[in-house]
């Protein structure tokens, strides 16, 4: 089943240091989640991999509503 905004409304906008969206490998691109907790767990697990692909910050969205961010991935 393909993730949709109605079934999996939570997602991360992946951004570079200037706030532009970053293209990442297919393994990480387009991830959607059924809950805020699932989204936060995912970014907590993969933030280093995302940073290695040029992601400087992430912003959490529910469908098109910005929940919070940008949140830096710098250590």
C-alpha positions in Angstrom: 0.0 0.0 0.0 1.3 3.4 -0.9 1.5 6.1 1.8 -1.0 8.9 1.3 -1.6 12.1 3.2 -4.8 10.6 4.6 -3.2 7.4 5.9 0.2 8.8 6.7 -0.1 12.5 7.2 3.3 13.1 9.0 6.4 13.8 7.0 9.7 15.7 7.2 10.9 18.4 4.9 14.6 17.9 4.5 16.5 21.1 4.2 20.0 22.4 3.4 21.6 25.2 5.4 19.8 27.8 3.3 16.4 26.2 3.9 16.0 24.7 0.4 14.7 21.2 0.1 17.4 18.5 -0.2 17.2 15.5 -2.6 18.3 12.4 -0.8 18.6 8.7 -1.8 15.4 6.8 -2.5 15.8 4.9 0.8 15.1 8.2 2.7 13.1 10.2 0.2 9.3 10.6 0.6 8.9 8.9 3.9 5.5 9.4 5.5 4.2 8.3 8.9 0.9 7.6 10.6 1.8 9.5 13.7 4.0 12.3 15.0 5.8 9.7 17.3 6.6 7.5 14.3 8.0 10.4 12.4 10.1 11.6 15.4 11.4 8.1 16.0 12.4 7.7 12.3 14.4 11.0 12.2 16.0 10.1 15.6 17.2 6.8 14.0 18.4 8.2 10.7 19.5 11.8 11.3 23.2 11.0 10.9 22.5 9.3 7.5 20.4 12.4 6.4 23.2 14.7 7.5 25.7 12.7 5.5 23.5 13.4 2.5 23.6 17.1 3.0 20.5 17.6 5.2 21.3 20.4 7.6 17.8 20.7 9.2 14.4 19.1 9.2 10.9 20.5 9.6 8.0 18.3 10.7 4.7 18.7 8.8 1.3 17.1 9.2 -0.2 17.1 5.7 0.7 20.8 4.8 0.7 22.3 8.4 4.1 23.0 9.8 4.3 21.5 13.3 7.8 22.6 14.2 11.2 23.3 12.7 13.5 23.8 11.2 15.4 21.6 13.6 19.2 21.5 13.1 20.9 18.1 12.5 24.3 19.5 13.5 26.0 18.0 16.5 
